[in-house]
Amino acid sequence: MANSTKKTKALSLNGGLKSFLGYLEGTQKSTNTIKNYRLDIQSFLGFISAQYPGKNIGYKDIGRHDIEEYRKELQKQGLMTNTRRRKLLTVTQFLGYLAKRKKASQSLSQKFAAPHKVEKVPYTLSSEALLLAIHTLPSLTFLEERNRLLLWILAETGCLVSEVSQLRFDQWKLSAKKIAHVEFFGKSLRSVPVSMELFHAVEKFRKREGSNPQWIFLGFNKFGSLGHPITDRGVELLVKAYAKKLGSEDLTPRTFRHSAVVFWFKQGLKIPEIQARLGLKTPYAFRAYEPLFKSMSGTKPKE
């Protein structure tokens, strides 16, 4: 344990946790994210308390040695590498937050070593099969056409949930050479080519009675249109509702994205172009796809 010579009122373990959770709420973290942070930190605080039974432990007493002991404990429990990594990174972020506010030892503001992340092989489906299944979906009612079009865009562009939910009609362009594309304005500005069939489907939906002049996908409840874009959660629930019809109960919005990457690779696109279509600034994320690429060609994708 680190010794503290400064005679200030010690912050209780629960008080530090409450302060950090308030900070997370203030930075607009999701409810689920905050919950996971809380559970991981409570696990660590329980470990610290068990190490020093009967003592009134404060954050000024916790040192780097305690973090190392916690790392050993996680390993002893036989937890998966990524789980241990997450727990350690959460704890170090938490203690670093307190150290910057002079509520914990300044040594805790320095980075700690964490296990390297083990990339999971992405779950994918055939993009061709997904698109074929989407085209067979009914589109007689306004909602049916909305849902079909949203799924189609996810499958063809590999965009993020946060991007498809905020799509506007003015993001769809036709070049002088009659090449259709959609512009995404999320974390990374980019243009993704789309089929003329999809481009015309968007135009047709724009002219449909009940459509919004700005947003493509409005949110709905049992009383009708909410007048604003569908939420990210709404997109996730929509995909879940159609998953079985599209061939897999395990289908998620991310499955569309991963499947598009594999489809583009099969078409012969090079990594920089695939990366640009996804809006990724570095090739780091492609490490997860390497096993898939190798199984398809026996070599790494072209640089």
MARMI-702394 format. One record per residue: x, y, z of N, C-alpha, C in turn. Coordinates in steps of 0.001 Angstrom, whole numbers, padded with zeros to 6 digits, always signed. Example, Ala and Ser with C-alpha at 12.3 -4.5 7.8 and 13.67 -1.06 7.14 Angstrom:
BEGIN
+013190-005690+007800+012300-004500+007800+013200-003300+007800;+012850-002250+007080+013670-001060+007140+012900+000030+007870;
//
This chain:
BEGIN
+000826-001200+000000+000000+000000+000000+000862+001252+000000;+000414+002298-000683+001170+003539-000734+000853+004358+000501;+001879+004965+001093+001689+005806+002271+001396+007229+001851;+000525+007890+002545+000193+009279+002257+000582+010144+003437;+001349+011203+003167+001788+012096+004245+000897+013325+004336;+000072+013509+003334-000795+014680+003324-002013+014441+004216;-002246+015311+005132-003329+015139+006088-004602+015801+005568;-005252+015135+004650-006525+015604+004127-007571+014544+004402;-008790+014951+004392-009871+014019+004657-009918+012965+003553;-009838+011701+003934-009808+010612+002950-011183+010461+002303;-011170+010208+001008-012403+009965+000275-012785+008503+000460;-014017+008250+000884-014442+006864+001087-014484+006130-000244;-014386+004801-000182-014417+004008-001401-015723+004221-002161;-016837+004241-001445-018132+004448-002089-018256+005863-002636;-017636+006816-001917-017683+008210-002365-016943+008397-003685;-015808+007716-003825-015048+007802-005062-015802+007209-006232;-016469+006096-005975-017252+005445-007018-018406+006339-007463;-019085+006928-006501-020207+007814-006809-019753+009008-007647;-018604+009556-007292-018060+010700-008032-017754+010318-009480;-017168+009155-009673-016793+008721-011018-018026+008429-011859;-019025+007792-011267-020258+007501-012006-020957+008797-012425;-020887+009809-011553-021449+011113-011904-020703+011737-013075;-019391+011540-013090-018570+012028-014197-018963+011342-015504;-019192+010035-015457-019580+009287-016659-020927+009768-017190;-021855+010028-016271-023163+010537-016689-023015+011897-017353;-022117+012719-016794-021891+014049-017345-021265+014037-018718;-020558+012946-019052-019940+012822-020377-020828+012021-021334;-022104+011865-020968-023108+011252-021839-022867+009779-022147;-022248+009040-021201-022092+007603-021398-023466+006940-021293;-023633+005843-022022-024918+005154-022003-025161+004494-020649;-026427+004212-020376-026800+003568-019117-026104+002216-018968;-026037+001470-020060-025406+000152-020022-023903+000262-019760;-023258+001250-020376-021824+001463-020165-021543+001805-018708;-022336+002694-018149-022155+003099-016749-022356+001903-015821;-023337+001076-016141-023595-000116-015333-022373-001039-015334;-021783-001252-016512-020617-002135-016609-019412-001563-015865;-019223-000251-015960-018157+000397-015201-018365+000170-013708;-019594+000376-013263-019896+000250-011835-019607-001156-011327;-020036-002161-012076-019830-003544-011653-018342-003895-011583;-017567-003445-012570-016135-003740-012584-015419-003042-011427;-015803-001810-011152-015155-001063-010069-015537-001640-008716;-016789-002024-008564-017220-002638-007310-016463-003933-007053;-016185-004675-008096-015403-005905-007963-014003-005586-007433;-013405-004548-007967-012065-004140-007520-012086-003650-006076;-013071-002835-005742-013158-002301-004377-013411-003420-003369;-014163-004426-003781-014380-005581-002912-013071-006321-002672;-012251-006422-003710-010935-007062-003578-010052-006281-002615;-010020-004960-002761-009192-004111-001892-009628-004242-000438;-010924-004193-000197-011441-004301+001169-011082-005646+001784;-011142-006709+000963-010826-008044+001462-009338-008182+001795;-008497-007406+001106-007063-007459+001350-006679-006843+002688;-007480-005905+003152-007170-005186+004394-008394-005164+005315;-008788-006342+005804-009992-006438+006649-009848-005626+007935;-010923-004941+008270-010932-004186+009519-010261-002832+009435;-009726-002470+008300-009041-001185+008158-009896-000223+007339;-009806+001052+007689-010549+002085+006970-009700+002547+005784;-009881+001898+004652-009039+002141+003489-009568+003313+002671;-008677+004211+002280-009020+005316+001393-008212+005218+000117;-008539+006036-000856-007850+005963-002145-006397+006414-002051;-006094+007234-001050-004703+007658-000861-003835+006479-000413;-004479+005429+000074-003743+004255+000558-003455+003240-000553;-004180+003343-001648-004040+002369-002729-002850+002736-003607;-001981+001767-003862-000813+001999-004700-000764+001051-005890;+000277+001189-006678+000416+000367-007884+000553-001124-007541;+001115-001401-006370+001255-002795-005948-000117-003457-005826;-001097-002697-005360-002451-003248-005223-003050-003604-006586;-002742-002785-007588-003239-003065-008938-002609-004353-009466;-001321-004525-009189-000628-005729-009631-001216-006970-008962;-001536-006853-007678-002150-007974-006973-003535-008288-007533;-004245-007239-007917-005571-007440-008504-005452-008135-009858;-004444-007757-010631-004203-008410-011917-003961-009910-011726;-003166-010255-010707-002879-011659-010419-004152-012396-010001;-004993-011705-009238-006236-012314-008779-007160-012614-009960;-007260-011700-010907-008099-011912-012087-007604-013106-012893;-006285-013213-012980-005705-014331-013721-005971-015647-012993;-005882-015599-011672-006117-016787-010853-007564-017269-011014;-008482-016331-011235-009891-016689-011402-010168-017357-012749;-009174-017344-013628-009336-017997-014928-010206-017236-015904;-010295-015912-015723-011121-015108-016625-010479-015010-018002;-011314-014828-019002-010831-014683-020367-009952-013440-020484;-009023-013483-021433-008064-012380-021602-008758-011038-021791;-009758-010976-022653-010432-009703-022917-011206-009206-021698;-011709-010146-020887-012417-009755-019658-011441-009144-018660;-010277-009791-018499-009258-009247-017595-008781-007882-018087;-008615-007765-019374-008181-006491-019955-009201-005392-019659;-010485-005701-019873-011528-004710-019637-011568-004265-018182;-011509-005229-017275-011571-004907-015854-010395-004042-015417;-009192-004375-015896-008013-003594-015524-008055-002192-016113;-008484-002076-017355-008573-000754-017977-009625+000112-017298;-010716-000499-016893-011754+000243-016170-011221+000765-014842;-010544-000099-014101-010003+000287-012795-008947+001378-012938;-008065+001242-013913-007015+002249-014079-007586+003589-014532;-008628+003545-015338-009285+004793-015735-009946+005453-014528;-010561+004649-013702-011218+005126-012487-010208+005752-011515;-009116+005047-011245-008109+005557-010308-007366+006756-010895;-007166+006744-012214-006538+007892-012860-007403+009136-012736;-008711+008954-012833-009660+010061-012654-009520+010670-011260;-009450+009799-010240-009322+010275-008861-007959+010922-008613;-006911+010357-009225-005562+010908-009041-005471+012318-009604;-006099+012548-010748-006076+013878-011354-006809+014901-010492;-007711+014427-009677-008445+015315-008764-007850+015301-007364;-006648+014746-007296-005861+014710-006042-006591+013973-004923;-007409+012987-005306-008114+012163-004324-007469+010792-004177;-006437+010530-004976-005720+009256-004918-004242+009530-005178;-003412+008532-004897-001976+008662-005112-001679+009060-006554;-000778+010033-006734-000441+010510-008075+000193+009417-008938;+000750+008395-008302+001362+007303-009057+000314+006548-009872;-000957+006675-009471-002025+005957-010157-002452+006648-011455;-001927+007852-011684-002254+008551-012926-001421+008029-014090;-000387+007234-013777+000457+006643-014816-000217+005381-015355;+000066+005073-016619-000578+003932-017268-000098+002613-016682;-001003+001635-016688-000695+000281-016239-000722-000651-017442;+000073-001683-017374+000072-002682-018451-001191-003530-018341;-001812-003779-019467-003010-004626-019510-002807-005684-020594;-003455-006832-020455-003316-007879-021477-003703-007348-022854;-003014-007813-023881-003361-007405-025235-004723-007969-025612;-005475-007170-026323-006808-007575-026722-006742-008734-027713;-007566-009740-027472-007675-010870-028389-008850-010592-029322;-008548-010389-030599-009594-010058-031561-010447-011287-031882;-011752-011130-031744-012667-012210-032081-012946-012190-033583;-013061-013353-034158-013388-013434-035580-014836-012967-035767;-015068-011942-036560-016424-011407-036726-017391-012442-037302;-018616-012379-036830-019661-013246-037363-020187-012607-038643;-020184-013346-039726-020637-012804-041005-021637-013735-041680;-022364-013158-042595-023273-013903-043464-022981-013481-044899;-023527-014181-045836-023351-013806-047233-024142-012534-047526;-023453-011492-047970-024144-010244-048308-025127-010458-049445;-024753-011314-050397-025647-011609-051510-026948-012242-051007;-026825-013193-050062-028007-013852-049502-028845-012875-048690;-028173-011992-047939-028896-010991-047147-029696-010063-048056;-029064-009578-049122-029745-008667-050039-030909-009359-050748;-030711-010619-051100-031783-011374-051743-032969-011519-050801;-032691-011825-049530-033765-011969-048540-034470-010634-048292;-033699-009553-048278-034275-008221-048065-035206-007845-049214;-034806-008175-050444-035622-007831-051614-036944-008591-051632;-037004-009723-050929-038251-010497-050904-039199-010046-049794;-038749-009128-048957-039603-008637-047869-040752-007808-048434;-041918-007878-047808-043052-007061-048277-042775-005574-048069;-043323-004743-048958-043122-003292-048828-044386-002545-049255;-045539-003109-048880-046803-002495-049262-047137-001288-048394;-046940-001412-047089-047242-000299-046198-046027+000615-046058;-046260+001792-045514-045170+002757-045322-044079+002187-044424;-044481+001559-043307-043496+001004-042377-042733-000168-042987;-043421-000997-043743-042753-002115-044396-041680-001617-045367;-042029-000576-046121-041052-000029-047067-039903+000646-046326;-040222+001353-045244-039166+001973-044433-038199+000929-043911;-038738-000131-043331-037897-001177-042735-037039-001875-043792;-037653-002199-044905-036937-002872-045990-035791-001998-046495;-036041-000713-046657-035023+000206-047163-033883+000375-046165;-034217+000453-044888-033180+000601-043860-032262-000622-043830;-032838-001807-043880-032046-003039-043895-031175-003116-045148;-031733-002684-046261-031020-002691-047534-029771-001797-047453;-029934-000621-046879-028813+000318-046756-027726-000244-045844;-028130-000867-044738-027150-001483-043844-026348-002554-044579;-027039-003380-045363-026391-004496-046046-025464-004023-047164;-025852-002973-047873-025071-002550-049040-023930-001604-048674;-024082-000800-047621-023059+000208-047297-022185-000160-046110;-022649-001086-045235-021878-001427-044049-021765-000269-043072;-022715+000661-043115-022643+001836-042236-023012+001474-040800;-022766+002404-039904-023051+002215-038492-024519+002516-038182;-024991+002001-037069-026361+002262-036626-026594+003762-036475;-025626+004438-035861-025756+005877-035630-025797+006669-036930;-025273+006092-038004-025276+006779-039301-026575+006541-040055;-027062+005307-040039-028296+005024-040779-029495+005682-040102;-029470+005805-038785-030601+006408-038080-030737+007899-038393;-029627+008541-038740-029639+009984-038991-029575+010339-040477;-029767+009360-041339-029660+009601-042779-030709+010598-043270;-030252+011483-044167-031146+012456-044799-031189+012199-046309;-032213+012682-046936-032340+012488-048384-031261+013240-049161;-030802+014380-048630-029806+015160-049369-028397+014560-049304;-028237+013432-048618-026931+012775-048574-026728+011832-049759;-027782+011643-050564-027717+010725-051701-027420+011531-052963;-026337+011156-053655-025854+011940-054788-025701+011073-056038;-025753+011746-057170-025517+011102-058455-024476+011937-059186;-023328+011328-059486-022227+012055-060114-022519+012338-061587;-021652+013160-062194-021810+013493-063615-021733+012253-064481;-021030+011238-063995-020893+009985-064741-021994+008983-064383;-023035+009490-063697-024180+008662-063307-023789+007533-062348;-022872+007841-061423-022477+006885-060391-023129+007332-059084;-023927+006461-058496-024653+006802-057266-023784+006560-056044;-023933+007425-055047-023208+007254-053793-023956+007967-052679;-023634+007592-051445-024221+008231-050280-023089+008801-049435;-023302+009996-048912-022295+010663-048099-022653+010497-046622;-021688+010065-045840-021887+009909-044400-021118+011005-043682;-021775+011609-042685-021171+012721-041960-020940+012400-040495;-020648+011142-040185-020412+010748-038797-019032+011169-038343;-018326+010262-037663-016981+010561-037173-016017+010786-038326;-016343+010215-039474-015458+010339-040622-016281+010639-041870;-016056+011806-042467-016747+012175-043699-016273+011270-044827;-017205+010651-045513-016825+009754-046595-017985+009567-047561;-017640+009071-048741-018630+008785-049767-018562+007297-050097;-019701+006624-050057-019748+005183-050317-020610+004927-051547;-020055+004257-052562-020847+003965-053770-021988+003000-053459;-023104+003198-054125-024266+002316-053952-024808+001953-055325;-025632+000934-055367-026234+000514-056630-027283+001532-057071;-027488+001612-058363-028532+002509-058875-029900+002059-058388;-030044+000758-058173-031318+000225-057677-031635+000786-056300;-030617+000834-055427-030816+001399-054086-031059+002898-054176;-030319+003574-055026-030481+005028-055191-031921+005355-055594;-032457+004609-056561-033831+004855-057019-034853+004483-055945;-034534+003464-055136-035437+003077-054045-035554+004195-053022;-034437+004874-052738-034456+006006-051809-035287+007144-052402;-035102+007412-053706-035863+008471-054370-037362+008165-054352;-037705+006901-054589-039105+006497-054572-039698+006690-053183;-038935+006343-052156-039435+006487-050787-039606+007964-050426;-038719+008817-050943-038810+010261-050673-040139+010827-051163;-040644+010258-052259-041880+010769-052868-043130+010116-052281;-042913+009128-051431-044069+008415-050869-044795+009294-049855;-046101+009204-049853-046916+009977-048919-046583+009566-047487;-046329+010544-046644-045999+010274-045249-044521+010391-044950;-043699+010494-046018-042259+010624-045780-041929+012026-045307;-040802+012147-044614-040337+013432-044105-039440+014072-045161;-039542+015387-045384-038719+016024-046410-037222+016015-046099;-036874+015752-044825-035458+015780-044443-034937+014397-044075;-035494+013806-043007-034996+012531-042515-035625+011370-043276;-034821+010372-043599-035354+009214-044324-036137+008298-043392;-035552+008022-042218-036151+007020-041328-036659+007667-040040;-037969+007836-039985-038590+008401-038795-038881+007308-037773;-038912+007709-036509-039302+006789-035454-040818+006691-035377;-041319+005534-034971-042766+005321-034863-043100+004642-033543;-044284+004905-033059-044847+004105-031969-046248+003695-032392;-047012+003129-031476-048336+002612-031859-049314+003703-032294;-048965+004968-031996-049854+006072-032372-049458+006709-033700;-048293+006308-034249-047863+006859-035519-046457+007442-035468;-046167+008323-036413-044837+008909-036527-044519+009805-035338;-043270+009746-034881-042828+010586-033769-042318+011938-034262;-042128+012063-035575-041695+013337-036136-040206+013587-036078;-039460+012631-035566-038001+012772-035511-037368+011440-035901;-036063+011432-036198-035421+010208-036686-035537+009038-035720;-035526+007846-036274-035520+006624-035474-034279+006624-034580;-034380+006102-033393-033243+006052-032480-032326+004885-032839;-031107+004934-032331-030181+003819-032550-030763+002529-031999;-031393+002631-030834-032017+001448-030234-033147+000942-031113;-033861+001860-031742-034938+001469-032643-034414+000665-033824;-033242+001054-034344-032620+000317-035451-032242-001088-034988;-031661-001180-033796-031253-002478-033265-032456-003408-033106;-033567-002874-032604-034771-003684-032418-035376-004087-033766;-035291-003196-034732-035815-003502-036057-035042-004680-036665;-033721-004639-036578-032892-005725-037111-033222-007037-036402;-033386-006959-035090-033713-008153-034314-035050-008742-034754;-036008-007876-035053-037337-008341-035458-037302-009050-036806;-036375-008653-037673-036283-009246-039008-035207-010326-039112;-034452-010534-038065-033298-011443-038122-033647-012828-038670;-034677-013448-038127-035030-014803-038557-035453-014821-040022;-036173-013797-040459-036620-013725-041852-035440-013571-042807;-034334-013009-042292-033165-012785-043136-032156-013926-043025;-032528-014975-042290-031709-016182-042315-030904-016504-041081;-030904-015633-040060-030118-015919-038857-030648-015148-037655;-030976-015867-036601-031452-015219-035381-030339-014435-034685;-029081-014700-035078-027940-014003-034487-027581-012721-035236;-028383-012360-036220-028117-011168-037024-028210-009902-036174;-027206-009040-036276-027184-007736-035612-026755-006693-036638;-026903-005398-036331-026413-004378-037268-024942-004547-037618;-024129-004990-036656-022709-005198-036915-022472-006333-037922;-023383-007308-037939-023251-008410-038888-023291-007892-040319;-024159-006912-040572-024228-006318-041905-022874-005694-042268;-022292-004988-041325-021020-004288-041562-019893-005290-041841;-019793-006300-040980-018746-007307-041166-018940-008062-042484;-020188-008364-042809-020471-009115-044036-020131-008287-045275;-020363-006966-045200-020027-006086-046318-018524-006068-046556;-017743-006083-045460-016285-006098-045585-015828-007338-046351;-016377-008482-045976-016017-009731-046644-016441-009694-048117;-017622-009149-048387-018120-009051-049765-017199-008170-050605;-016797-007028-050067-015904-006125-050794-014541-006776-051042;-014069-007531-050038-012783-008210-050198-012858-009222-051341;-013966-009958-051397-014145-010940-052468-014191-010267-053839;-014661-009018-053853-014725-008275-055111-013353-007766-055555;-012371-007890-054661-011026-007459-055018-010640-006079-054540;-011457-005454-053693-011111-004143-053168-009903-004246-052244;-009038-003257-052286-007861-003231-051433-008214-002650-050067;-007363-002934-049077-007617-002501-047706-007905-001003-047590;-007089-000122-048203-007365+001309-048057-008766+001709-048499;-009257+001079-049570-010594+001423-050054-011677+000888-049119;-011511-000337-048630-012477-000883-047669-012480-000027-046414;-011284+000326-045961-011136+001165-044770-011843+002501-044956;-011694+003086-046143-012333+004370-046433-013852+004239-046431;-014362+003134-046974-015815+002931-047003-016402+002799-045602;-015601+002232-044698-016068+002062-043321-015861+003318-042477;-015070+004246-042987-014799+005467-042226-013761+005274-041147;-012869+004274-041321-011826+003995-040332-010548+004746-040711;-009916+005370-039725-008732+006182-039993-007449+005363-040040;-007445+004210-039390-006254+003352-039389-006668+001919-039700;-005721+001083-040151-006044-000321-040462-006103-001211-039241;-006039-000637-038032-005985-001436-036806-007149-002422-036728;-008342-001953-037042-009538-002800-036900-009512-004002-037835;-008705-003948-038885-008685-005045-039841-008014-006296-039300;-007360-006182-038161-006746-007375-037578-007788-008453-037326;-008998-008038-036983-010065-009003-036694-010490-009765-037941;-010298-009154-039108-010745-009784-040347-009703-010705-040966;-008470-010616-040519-007404-011384-041152-007679-012889-041227;-008203-013524-040148-008510-014958-040259-009521-015258-041367;-010500-014350-041551-011491-014544-042601-010851-014381-043975;-010015-013350-044110-009348-013113-045386-008457-014294-045762;-007726-014790-044771-006805-015911-045026-007559-017162-045440;-008712-017396-044813-009484-018596-045143-010053-018534-046560;-010225-017306-047057-010776-017151-048402-009715-017186-049484;-008501-016714-049146-007489-016609-050189-006144-017226-049837;-005933-017505-048543-004645-018049-048114-003592-016967-047976;-003979-015710-048218-003029-014606-048089-003737-013425-047430;-002940-012470-047012-003498-011251-046437-004096-010404-047567;-005057-009533-047241-005620-008675-048268-004591-007713-048815;-004819-007249-050024-003865-006359-050671-003779-005023-049945;-002538-004549-049816-002324-003246-049209-002456-002147-050252;
//
